[in-house]
Amino acid sequence: MDLPPLIITHEYVEVPEVFWSDASTGRFENCLVCERYLLEDGTRYLIEKAFRSYRGFESRDTVFEYAMCEECRLQMQEEMSAESRERVDQFFTDHVDFVERRKKLLASGDLQSKPWLDRCLITGEPTRDMEEYQVYCECDGAHMLYSYLPYAVSGAAIDQIVALLSNPTIDSLRGFVDRHLGVPPEFEDIFAKRVVLI
């Protein structure tokens, strides 16, 4: 995706708790892949978390979570086929105006993650109504940046994206899950048709 580069001057906050590790009950400190320390200023990284909600209940379970430094994320993206990258980029271009979304959300002057995460980026469905969804943010050291992220994506939208991926790309992303993420047995049915998206 060709988005205008951003110069972030004050559009950041300390990483909010929704993007803390539920496994360690604190901030992510290391890259999942290379174990680089992430909390130093100038260290860029992405956090992805997947949730499973239960209708009629206020609770949710974390299916998986990780933080990945920018270098490892770019390397992993290079492992995706060119065809898959082009299809996913076009999907987001067709469904989201990232520049307008950011402008609208920042216009309130209220730097809180909730408005950025309360609806699916693709479908507009409220996250409170979703059984499955994933959230993403971009960080620098101890801060979450309000770049074109954070955002939430519903399970239904993830399915649409996965359908665009080539078989080699799906195999590569599932291999990443097998190597790095311990998915609880009760969620294996979800992962039979899902991959992480970076």
N, C-alpha and C positions, 0 to 999 in steps of 0.2 A: 504494500500500500504506500502510495506517495502522499504523505501528509506534511504540511508545513512544519519545519523545525521549530521547537519551542525554546524560549528562554524563560526559565522559571525563576522568578525573583522572590516572591512571597507566597506562592501557591503550594504550600506544603504544610504538613502537621506531623507530629510524632506518630509513628505507625499505630493506628487504632487497634483495639483489642480484637476486632473481628478478623484481623490479619495476623494475630499472634498464633503461635503453634499451640494447638489443643493438646498435643502429646506432651509437650514440656511446660505448658501453661506460662509461657513467656514469649518474648520476641524470638523470631528466627535469628540465629547467630551465624550459621554456616551454610554455604552452598551445598545443596544435596549431592551434586556431582563431584566437584573438586575440593569441597570442604573449606573453601576460602572464607575467611572471616568477613562478615557483611556489614557490621555496624560502624565502620569507619566512614567519615565524611568522604564523598567522592567515589564510593563503591556502589555502583548501580546494580540492581537486581529486581527480579520479578517474584511475586508470591502468587500461587494458585491454590485455592482450596475448593473442595467439592463437598456439598452438603446433601443430606437426605432428610426430608421433613415428613411428618406424619399428620395426615388430615385429622382435624379435631383436637390436635395437641399443640402446645406451644414449643415443644422441644424439637431439636434436630440433632442428627449425628454427623460427624465429620467422616466422610468416606476416605479422603486422602488430602494431604497438604504437603507443600514443599516451597522452598525458596531456591532460586537459581540465579547465579551471577550472570551479568550481561554477556560475558565471554562464552560461558557454557550454553546459554540460551541461543546465541547466534550460531554456535557450532551445531547444536541440535537442529536448528532450522535448516542448516545446510544439508542435513541428512534427509530432509523431505525432498521428494521429487519436485522438479521445476513445475511440472503439471499441477501437482497438489498445491504448491505455493500460489500459483497463478489463479487457480480456482477459488481458493480460500480468500485471497485478496479481493477478487471480483465479488465474491459473496458479501464481504463486509462493505465494499464500495456501493453495492446495490441496496444494502439495507440500512446503512448508518452514515449520517453526516457527522463525523467526529468533531470537526471544527465548530459547527453550529451547536452541537451538544455541549461541548466544553464551554463555549461562550455563554450559553444559556444557564448552565449550572453555576458558573463562576459569578454571574451577574448578581446573584443574591448576596454575595459578599460573605456568605456563611460557609466556612470550610469544615463541613461535616461529611463523613463518608456515606451516611444513610441515603441522602437524595441520589447519590451516584449509583447506589446498589439496590434501590427499592423496586426496580423493574428490570426485566430482561432487556438487554441492549438491542436484541433483534426483534422480539415479538411484542415488547411493551407489557407483557404479563407481569403482575406484581409478584415479587419473590415470595410473599407470604402465602400465595396460592400454589406455589410450585412444590412438587414432590422431590424433585432433584434440580439442583442448579450449582453452578460454579462461579466463584468470584476471583477477580484478578486485580492486582495493583502493581505499580512501579514504585520502587523505593531507591533512596540514596542514603546510605548509612542508617541512622535511626529515624529517618523521615519518609513518610509516604508522599509522593508527588501527585498533584492534580495535573497530570499531563492529559493524554487522551484516555487514560485510565484514572481511577478504578471503574470497573463495571462488573455486572452480573450477566450470566448467560444461562438460560433455562436448559433443562435436559432435552426438550424438544428441539431447541435450536442447535444444541451440540450434535444431535442425531443428523440434522440437515448438513452440518459441516462435515461430519465423519463420512457421509455419503459422497462427498466431493473428493475424498482422499484416494490416492492410488493404493493398491494392495501393498507394494513395498513400503510406502509411508506408514500405513496402518501397522504393518509388521514392525517397523522401526520404533514407532511410538509405544506399541504394546511391549516391545523388548525393554524400553525404558521403564515401564511400569514394573515388569518382572525383576529388573535389576535393582531398582531404587525404592519402590514404594511397597510397603507391606499393607496390602488391602485386606481388611478383615473378611473372613469367610462368608459372613452374612451379606456382604456386598459384592460377591463374585458374580452374581447374576447381572448386576449393573455393568461390570467391567467386561462381560462377555461381548457387549456391543459398544463399549466406550473406549476412548483413549484420552490421555491428557492433551491439552491444547496449550501450546506455548506461544 
